[in-house]
Amino acid sequence: MLDYAQYDALGLAELVARGEVSPSELVEAAIARIERHNPTLNAVVTDMFEEARRVAAGPLPEGPFKGVPFLLKDLETVVKGVPMSMGSRACAGYIPGQDSEMALRLRRSGLVFVGKTNCPEFGLMGVTEPELWGPTRNPWNPEHTPGGSSGGSAAAVAARFVPFASAGDGGGSIRIPASCCGLVGLKPTRGRVPLGPFNGELWSGAVVSHALTRTVRDCAAMLDVLAGADVGAPYEIPPPERPFLEEIGREPGSLRIAYTTQSPLGAPVNAACREAVEQTAKLLESLGHEVAEDAPDYDGHLLAECYVTMYQGEVDASLRKLEKVLGRRIRPGDVEPATWALRVMGRKLTAGDFAFYKSHWNEPTRAVGRFFEEYDLFLTPTLAAPPLRVGELAMPGFERVGLKIINRLGLSGLLKRKIKVESLKNLAKMPFTQLANLTGVPAISLPLHRVGDLPIGVQFMARFGAETTLLRLAAQLETTDRWQKGEPRMVAAEAGATAVSEERISS
């Protein structure tokens, strides 16, 4: 018997290629795990089980992941004929009529889609607690969040529903849940993975799609599947010298690596998160890398202000675009109060306001560019705190009522102050990830620490287009004792429970 939960995606694909297991068996093992644990975790919100069974039974493309079950974040990856909620009541009844380019590339790789995962409304939060579906919980400790916005995907991978799942990152939404769930989370360089045909760029270029994985080699292999501009893409990055997967096991050389444990907002950083970076710095030195305490010279508060302003404008623009797709107006009751408040403030921005703050993106971008003339990598905590408790960032009931009243009365001064307070409160817990989105550089969160039963990731950033450097170092760190190789109790307690027969099922 083969224990499905112990294999990564490439491992399962190798079993399929050797005829030791069939795609249908793998799909049934994935479905069994989802049915067993999803009532506790609430990671999968739309199942595609019957379609998965049909696809697995038929001929599959001869791709690198032939026959491997896969879950899709219910936001960036659009699948023809499958309901898409984006975590919002506003999308009730929305069924796309066309696949996105990412969905097409995933299909061509041989993956079998088994469902779609939970996310906060329109991906706007660093936790996954939409009103529509309710909160997703962390497999390591269900009282805590798996992060967001790709929290459903992260919880599903950590719980071994599937070996990896799709994710997107506009301010940390791949790296935050990777840190919370003990996974590998790479945000590629801006433009590395296409967003077509529906979008050229999202959130003014801040959003990039990829996946959450358990192993570095799966991360690299997925990037090989997804990378490359599609027709009409606004960015086209020169391809790497060789496939990303071939970088796994290559020596990274002696790298110059800077690190900091200081929040760019001047807010407190939890001792465990600081320790994760400090211990990683020592490990890097022991591996022959040159490590120094340093950081790019930029105004963290200005960056946060630019990010929040972009956020407001993009929420209004996204809802306008959605209205066109749905053929109806979106009203306050269709979305959460905080989402509507962001839309109201977005409507009040002038074109000059938006352009002014967007122009300030150039300042940290130039600072980071100069920084990477001296260093190869920049190491920080992924988050300023261990995984938060479910509901910890939720607005209290009386404040929600107050926000609805403010929205209804159009009290823009009060609304602006409220949004600023809430935004800074949230960003204080996750202040390290937005820099990579605004500057476009690649960044990765790696599972190198733990506090109690909760994972803590560390983040590495690299110069524009240098995913190769990140992957080589990540693969090196994956072989060390610091790499957190454990698994959630619900997985360990079920060792062998989702085994599949070594006898191939003919289909």
C-alpha positions as CSV (number, residue, x, y, z in Angstrom):
1,M,0.0,0.0,0.0
2,L,1.2,3.5,-0.8
3,D,0.5,6.3,1.7
4,Y,-0.8,9.2,-0.4
5,A,-0.2,11.8,2.2
6,Q,3.6,11.2,2.3
7,Y,4.3,12.0,-1.3
8,D,4.8,15.4,-2.9
9,A,3.3,16.2,-6.4
10,L,6.4,15.0,-8.4
11,G,6.5,11.9,-6.3
12,L,2.9,11.0,-7.1
13,A,3.5,11.8,-10.8
14,E,6.4,9.4,-10.8
15,L,4.2,6.6,-9.3
16,V,1.7,7.3,-12.1
17,A,4.4,7.2,-14.8
18,R,5.7,3.9,-13.5
19,G,2.2,2.4,-13.4
20,E,2.3,1.8,-9.6
21,V,-0.9,3.8,-9.1
22,S,-3.6,5.3,-11.3
23,P,-4.9,8.9,-11.4
24,S,-8.3,7.6,-10.3
25,E,-6.8,6.1,-7.2
26,L,-5.1,9.4,-6.4
27,V,-8.3,11.3,-6.9
28,E,-10.2,9.0,-4.6
29,A,-7.5,9.4,-1.9
30,A,-7.7,13.2,-2.2
31,I,-11.5,13.1,-2.0
32,A,-11.4,10.9,1.1
33,R,-9.1,13.3,2.9
34,I,-11.2,16.3,1.9
35,E,-14.4,14.6,3.1
36,R,-12.7,13.5,6.4
37,H,-11.1,16.8,7.4
38,N,-12.8,19.6,5.5
39,P,-15.7,19.9,8.0
40,T,-13.1,20.9,10.6
41,L,-10.9,23.1,8.4
42,N,-13.4,24.6,5.9
43,A,-10.6,24.8,3.3
44,V,-12.5,23.6,0.2
45,V,-15.7,25.6,-0.6
46,T,-16.6,24.1,-4.0
47,D,-16.0,20.4,-4.8
48,M,-15.3,19.2,-8.4
49,F,-15.3,15.5,-7.4
50,E,-17.4,14.1,-10.2
51,E,-15.6,16.1,-12.9
52,A,-12.3,15.0,-11.3
53,R,-13.3,11.3,-11.5
54,R,-14.3,11.7,-15.1
55,V,-11.0,13.5,-16.0
56,A,-8.9,11.0,-14.1
57,A,-10.6,8.0,-15.9
58,G,-9.9,9.4,-19.4
59,P,-6.7,10.2,-21.2
60,L,-4.6,12.9,-19.5
61,P,-1.9,15.1,-21.0
62,E,1.6,13.8,-20.8
63,G,2.7,16.6,-18.5
64,P,5.0,16.7,-15.4
65,F,2.1,16.3,-13.0
66,K,0.0,13.7,-14.9
67,G,-2.7,12.3,-12.7
68,V,-1.9,14.4,-9.6
69,P,-5.0,15.9,-7.7
70,F,-5.0,19.7,-7.4
71,L,-7.0,22.4,-5.7
72,L,-7.6,25.9,-7.1
73,K,-7.9,29.1,-5.1
74,D,-11.3,30.5,-5.8
75,L,-10.0,33.9,-7.0
76,E,-7.3,34.3,-9.7
77,T,-7.7,30.9,-11.4
78,V,-10.8,31.0,-13.6
79,V,-12.3,27.6,-14.7
80,K,-15.0,27.4,-17.3
81,G,-18.3,26.1,-16.1
82,V,-17.3,26.0,-12.4
83,P,-19.0,28.5,-10.0
84,M,-16.6,31.3,-8.8
85,S,-17.4,33.1,-5.6
86,M,-14.2,35.1,-4.9
87,G,-15.4,34.8,-1.3
88,S,-18.3,37.2,-1.9
89,R,-22.1,37.2,-1.9
90,A,-21.8,39.6,-4.9
91,C,-20.7,36.7,-7.1
92,A,-23.8,34.5,-6.5
93,G,-24.6,32.6,-9.6
94,Y,-21.4,33.6,-11.5
95,I,-20.2,30.8,-13.7
96,P,-17.3,31.7,-16.0
97,G,-17.5,30.8,-19.6
98,Q,-13.8,30.6,-20.3
99,D,-10.7,29.2,-18.7
100,S,-7.9,31.6,-17.6
101,E,-4.4,31.1,-19.1
102,M,-3.3,29.7,-15.8
103,A,-6.0,27.1,-15.7
104,L,-5.1,26.0,-19.3
105,R,-1.4,25.6,-18.3
106,L,-2.3,23.7,-15.2
107,R,-4.5,21.3,-17.2
108,R,-1.8,20.8,-19.8
109,S,0.6,19.7,-17.0
110,G,-1.7,16.7,-16.3
111,L,-3.2,18.0,-13.1
112,V,-6.7,16.9,-12.1
113,F,-8.8,19.6,-10.4
114,V,-10.7,18.3,-7.4
115,G,-12.1,21.6,-6.0
116,K,-11.8,25.3,-5.2
117,T,-10.5,26.7,-1.9
118,N,-11.7,29.4,0.5
119,C,-10.4,32.9,0.4
120,P,-11.3,36.3,2.1
121,E,-13.7,38.5,0.1
122,F,-11.8,39.4,-3.1
123,G,-8.5,38.5,-1.4
124,L,-8.5,41.6,0.7
125,M,-7.3,40.2,4.0
126,G,-4.3,38.4,5.4
127,V,-6.6,35.9,7.1
128,T,-9.3,33.7,5.5
129,E,-12.6,34.5,7.2
130,P,-15.2,35.6,4.6
131,E,-18.7,36.1,5.7
132,L,-19.9,34.0,2.8
133,W,-18.1,30.8,3.7
134,G,-16.9,31.3,7.3
135,P,-13.3,31.0,8.5
136,T,-10.7,28.5,7.4
137,R,-8.7,26.9,10.2
138,N,-5.1,25.9,10.5
139,P,-4.4,22.2,10.5
140,W,-1.6,22.6,13.0
141,N,-4.0,24.1,15.5
142,P,-7.7,24.8,14.4
143,E,-8.0,27.7,16.9
144,H,-5.6,29.6,14.7
145,T,-5.7,31.0,11.1
146,P,-3.9,29.6,8.1
147,G,-3.4,33.1,7.0
148,G,-4.6,34.6,3.8
149,S,-5.6,35.4,1.3
150,S,-4.6,31.9,0.0
151,G,-5.5,30.4,3.4
152,G,-7.8,27.7,2.0
153,S,-5.1,26.5,-0.3
154,A,-2.5,26.5,2.5
155,A,-4.7,24.6,4.9
156,A,-5.6,22.0,2.3
157,V,-1.9,21.4,1.4
158,A,-0.8,21.3,5.1
159,A,-3.6,18.8,5.8
160,R,-2.4,16.7,2.8
161,F,-5.7,17.0,0.9
162,V,-3.4,17.6,-2.1
163,P,0.3,17.9,-2.4
164,F,0.0,21.5,-3.7
165,A,-2.6,24.1,-4.6
166,S,-2.9,27.4,-6.5
167,A,-2.3,30.7,-4.8
168,G,-2.0,34.4,-5.6
169,D,-0.1,37.2,-3.9
170,G,-0.9,40.9,-4.0
171,G,0.6,41.9,-0.6
172,G,1.8,38.6,0.9
173,S,-1.1,36.2,0.1
174,I,1.2,33.3,-0.8
175,R,3.9,33.9,1.7
176,I,1.6,34.7,4.7
177,P,-0.2,31.4,4.6
178,A,3.0,29.5,3.8
179,S,4.4,30.9,7.0
180,C,1.3,30.0,9.0
181,C,1.1,26.5,7.7
182,G,4.7,25.4,7.4
183,L,4.9,25.4,3.6
184,V,7.0,26.7,0.7
185,G,5.5,29.9,-0.7
186,L,7.1,31.6,-3.7
187,K,5.9,34.9,-5.0
188,P,7.5,35.1,-8.5
189,T,8.8,38.2,-10.2
190,R,6.2,40.6,-11.5
191,G,5.2,39.3,-15.0
192,R,6.7,35.9,-14.6
193,V,3.3,34.2,-14.5
194,P,0.6,35.6,-16.8
195,L,-2.8,36.8,-15.6
196,G,-4.6,36.6,-19.0
197,P,-6.8,36.7,-20.8
198,F,-9.0,38.7,-18.4
199,N,-6.2,40.8,-16.9
200,G,-2.9,42.3,-18.0
201,E,-2.0,43.2,-14.4
202,L,-3.9,43.2,-11.1
203,W,-3.6,45.8,-8.3
204,S,-1.3,48.0,-10.4
205,G,1.1,45.1,-10.9
206,A,1.3,44.0,-7.3
207,V,-0.5,40.6,-7.9
208,V,1.4,37.5,-9.0
209,S,0.0,33.9,-9.1
210,H,1.8,30.7,-8.3
211,A,1.2,27.8,-5.8
212,L,1.7,26.7,-2.2
213,T,3.8,23.5,-2.0
214,R,5.3,21.2,0.6
215,T,8.7,20.8,-1.2
216,V,11.1,23.1,-3.0
217,R,11.2,20.9,-6.1
218,D,7.4,21.0,-6.5
219,C,7.7,24.8,-6.2
220,A,10.3,24.9,-9.0
221,A,8.4,22.4,-11.2
222,M,5.2,24.4,-10.9
223,L,7.1,27.6,-11.9
224,D,8.2,25.8,-15.1
225,V,4.6,25.0,-15.8
226,L,3.3,28.5,-15.3
227,A,6.1,30.8,-16.3
228,G,6.1,32.8,-19.6
229,A,4.1,35.6,-21.0
230,D,0.8,34.9,-22.8
231,V,-0.5,36.7,-25.8
232,G,-0.8,40.5,-25.1
233,A,0.9,40.4,-21.7
234,P,2.2,43.8,-20.5
235,Y,5.4,42.3,-19.2
236,E,7.8,39.7,-20.7
237,I,10.8,38.6,-18.6
238,P,13.7,36.8,-20.3
239,P,13.4,33.0,-19.6
240,P,15.8,31.4,-17.2
241,E,19.0,29.7,-18.5
242,R,17.5,26.3,-17.8
243,P,14.3,24.9,-16.3
244,F,13.8,26.0,-12.7
245,L,13.5,22.4,-11.6
246,E,17.1,21.8,-12.8
247,E,18.3,24.4,-10.2
248,I,17.3,22.1,-7.4
249,G,20.5,20.5,-6.0
250,R,22.8,23.1,-7.7
251,E,25.1,24.8,-5.3
252,P,24.0,28.4,-4.7
253,G,27.6,29.5,-4.1
254,S,28.6,31.8,-1.3
255,L,25.9,34.5,-1.2
256,R,25.9,37.9,0.4
257,I,22.8,38.0,2.5
258,A,21.4,40.9,4.5
259,Y,18.9,40.5,7.3
260,T,16.7,42.5,9.6
261,T,14.2,41.7,12.3
262,Q,12.9,45.3,12.5
263,S,9.4,46.1,11.2
264,P,9.4,48.8,8.5
265,L,6.4,50.3,10.4
266,G,8.3,50.5,13.7
267,A,5.8,48.1,15.2
268,P,6.7,45.3,17.6
269,V,7.9,42.0,16.2
270,N,7.2,38.8,18.2
271,A,10.3,37.3,19.8
272,A,9.7,33.9,18.1
273,C,9.7,35.6,14.7
274,R,12.9,37.5,15.5
275,E,14.5,34.3,16.7
276,A,13.5,32.5,13.5
277,V,15.5,35.1,11.5
278,E,18.5,35.1,13.9
279,Q,18.8,31.3,13.9
280,T,18.5,31.3,10.1
281,A,21.3,33.9,9.9
282,K,23.5,31.6,11.9
283,L,22.6,28.6,9.8
284,L,23.5,30.6,6.6
285,E,26.9,31.5,8.0
286,S,27.5,27.8,8.8
287,L,26.8,27.0,5.2
288,G,29.4,29.5,4.0
289,H,27.3,32.5,3.2
290,E,28.3,36.0,4.1
291,V,25.6,37.5,6.4
292,A,25.2,41.1,7.6
293,E,22.5,43.0,9.4
294,D,21.2,45.6,7.0
295,A,18.1,46.7,5.1
296,P,17.0,48.8,2.1
297,D,16.6,52.5,2.9
298,Y,13.0,53.4,2.3
299,D,10.1,54.9,4.2
300,G,8.0,52.1,5.5
301,H,5.1,54.3,6.5
302,L,5.0,55.9,3.0
303,L,5.0,52.5,1.4
304,A,2.1,51.4,3.6
305,E,0.2,54.6,2.7
306,C,0.9,53.9,-1.0
307,Y,-0.3,50.3,-0.6
308,V,-3.5,51.3,1.2
309,T,-4.3,54.0,-1.4
310,M,-3.8,51.5,-4.2
311,Y,-6.0,49.1,-2.3
312,Q,-8.9,51.5,-2.2
313,G,-8.7,52.5,-5.8
314,E,-8.4,48.9,-7.0
315,V,-11.3,47.7,-4.9
316,D,-13.6,50.2,-6.6
317,A,-12.2,49.4,-10.1
318,S,-12.5,45.6,-9.5
319,L,-16.2,46.0,-8.4
320,R,-16.9,48.1,-11.4
321,K,-15.4,45.4,-13.7
322,L,-17.3,42.7,-11.8
323,E,-20.6,44.7,-12.3
324,K,-19.9,44.6,-16.1
325,V,-19.3,40.9,-16.0
326,L,-22.4,40.1,-13.9
327,G,-24.6,42.6,-15.7
328,R,-25.9,44.1,-12.5
329,R,-25.0,46.7,-9.9
330,I,-23.3,45.7,-6.7
331,R,-24.9,47.2,-3.7
332,P,-23.7,47.6,-0.1
333,G,-25.6,44.5,1.1
334,D,-23.8,42.4,-1.5
335,V,-20.4,42.8,0.1
336,E,-18.9,43.0,3.5
337,P,-19.0,46.4,5.3
338,A,-15.2,46.8,5.1
339,T,-15.2,46.1,1.4
340,W,-17.9,48.7,0.7
341,A,-16.0,51.2,2.8
342,L,-12.9,50.6,0.7
343,R,-15.0,51.1,-2.4
344,V,-16.4,54.4,-1.1
345,M,-13.0,55.7,-0.4
346,G,-11.7,54.5,-3.8
347,R,-14.5,56.5,-5.4
348,K,-13.4,59.6,-3.6
349,L,-9.8,59.4,-4.8
350,T,-9.0,61.6,-7.7
351,A,-7.0,60.4,-10.6
352,G,-4.3,62.8,-9.4
353,D,-4.4,61.2,-5.9
354,F,-4.0,57.7,-7.3
355,A,-1.2,58.7,-9.7
356,F,0.6,60.6,-6.9
357,Y,0.8,57.6,-4.6
358,K,1.5,55.2,-7.5
359,S,4.5,57.4,-8.4
360,H,5.9,56.9,-4.9
361,W,6.3,53.1,-5.7
362,N,9.4,54.2,-7.5
363,E,11.2,55.2,-4.3
364,P,11.3,51.7,-2.6
365,T,11.8,50.1,-6.1
366,R,15.0,52.2,-6.6
367,A,16.1,51.6,-3.0
368,V,15.7,47.8,-3.4
369,G,17.5,47.9,-6.8
370,R,20.5,49.7,-5.2
371,F,20.4,47.3,-2.2
372,F,20.7,44.3,-4.5
373,E,23.8,45.7,-6.1
374,E,25.5,45.0,-2.8
375,Y,23.6,41.9,-1.6
376,D,22.2,38.8,-3.3
377,L,19.3,38.2,-0.8
378,F,17.4,40.0,1.9
379,L,16.2,38.0,4.9
380,T,13.3,39.0,7.2
381,P,10.5,37.4,9.2
382,T,7.6,36.5,6.9
383,L,5.2,37.8,9.6
384,A,5.6,39.9,12.7
385,A,3.7,37.4,14.8
386,P,2.9,33.6,14.9
387,P,-0.4,32.6,13.3
388,L,-3.2,34.7,14.8
389,R,-6.2,33.2,16.5
390,V,-9.3,32.9,14.3
391,G,-11.3,36.1,14.6
392,E,-8.4,38.1,16.1
393,L,-8.4,40.7,13.3
394,A,-12.2,40.6,12.9
395,M,-14.0,43.9,13.6
396,P,-16.2,43.7,16.8
397,G,-19.9,43.6,16.2
398,F,-20.6,47.2,17.4
399,E,-17.8,48.5,15.2
400,R,-19.3,46.7,12.2
401,V,-22.7,48.3,12.9
402,G,-20.9,51.7,13.2
403,L,-19.1,51.1,9.9
404,K,-22.4,50.3,8.2
405,I,-23.9,53.6,9.5
406,I,-20.8,55.6,8.4
407,N,-21.1,54.0,5.0
408,R,-24.8,54.8,4.8
409,L,-24.4,58.4,5.8
410,G,-21.4,59.0,3.7
411,L,-19.3,60.4,6.5
412,S,-16.0,60.4,4.5
413,G,-13.9,61.9,7.2
414,L,-14.8,59.3,9.8
415,L,-14.5,56.6,7.2
416,K,-11.0,57.6,6.1
417,R,-9.8,57.6,9.7
418,K,-11.4,54.2,10.4
419,I,-9.9,52.6,7.3
420,K,-6.4,54.0,8.2
421,V,-6.7,52.6,11.8
422,E,-7.9,49.2,10.6
423,S,-5.3,49.0,7.8
424,L,-2.4,49.9,10.0
425,K,-3.6,47.4,12.7
426,N,-3.6,44.6,10.1
427,L,-0.4,45.6,8.4
428,A,1.4,45.8,11.8
429,K,1.0,42.0,12.0
430,M,2.3,41.4,8.5
431,P,4.6,44.4,7.5
432,F,7.3,42.6,5.7
433,T,5.6,41.2,2.6
434,Q,4.3,44.2,0.7
435,L,7.7,45.5,-0.3
436,A,8.2,42.7,-2.8
437,N,4.8,43.3,-4.4
438,L,5.3,47.0,-4.9
439,T,8.8,46.6,-6.2
440,G,8.0,43.5,-8.3
441,V,10.9,41.4,-7.0
442,P,10.6,37.7,-6.2
443,A,10.3,36.5,-2.5
444,I,9.8,33.2,-0.8
445,S,8.7,32.1,2.6
446,L,10.4,28.9,4.0
447,P,9.4,26.8,7.0
448,L,12.5,27.1,9.2
449,H,11.0,27.7,12.7
450,R,8.2,26.7,15.0
451,V,6.8,28.0,18.3
452,G,4.8,25.3,20.1
453,D,2.7,23.5,17.5
454,L,2.6,26.5,15.2
455,P,4.9,27.0,12.2
456,I,6.8,30.3,11.6
457,G,8.3,31.1,8.2
458,V,11.2,33.3,7.2
459,Q,11.2,35.4,4.0
460,F,14.0,35.8,1.4
461,M,13.8,38.5,-1.3
462,A,16.0,38.5,-4.4
463,R,16.7,41.0,-7.2
464,F,14.2,41.3,-10.1
465,G,14.1,38.0,-12.0
466,A,16.3,36.0,-9.7
467,E,14.0,33.1,-8.7
468,T,16.9,30.8,-9.5
469,T,18.9,32.2,-6.5
470,L,15.9,31.7,-4.2
471,L,15.3,28.2,-5.4
472,R,18.9,27.1,-5.1
473,L,19.2,28.4,-1.5
474,A,15.8,27.0,-0.5
475,A,16.9,23.6,-1.8
476,Q,20.1,23.9,0.2
477,L,18.2,24.8,3.4
478,E,15.7,22.0,2.8
479,T,18.5,19.5,3.5
480,T,19.3,21.0,6.9
481,D,18.1,20.1,10.4
482,R,16.4,23.6,10.7
483,W,13.9,22.7,8.0
484,Q,10.6,21.9,9.7
485,K,9.8,18.4,8.5
486,G,7.0,17.6,10.9
487,E,3.3,17.4,10.0
488,P,0.0,18.4,11.7
489,R,-1.4,16.0,14.3
490,M,-4.4,15.2,12.1
491,V,-1.9,14.0,9.4
492,A,0.4,12.1,11.7
493,A,-2.6,10.4,13.5
494,E,-3.8,9.1,10.1
495,A,-0.6,7.6,8.8
496,G,-1.7,5.1,6.2
497,A,-5.4,6.0,6.5
498,T,-5.5,7.2,2.9
499,A,-3.3,4.5,1.4
500,V,-3.9,3.5,-2.2
501,S,-3.4,0.1,-3.7
502,E,-0.2,-0.6,-5.6
503,E,-2.3,-2.5,-8.1
504,R,-3.2,-0.1,-10.8
505,I,-6.9,0.4,-11.5
506,S,-7.6,0.1,-15.2
507,S,-9.8,2.9,-16.5
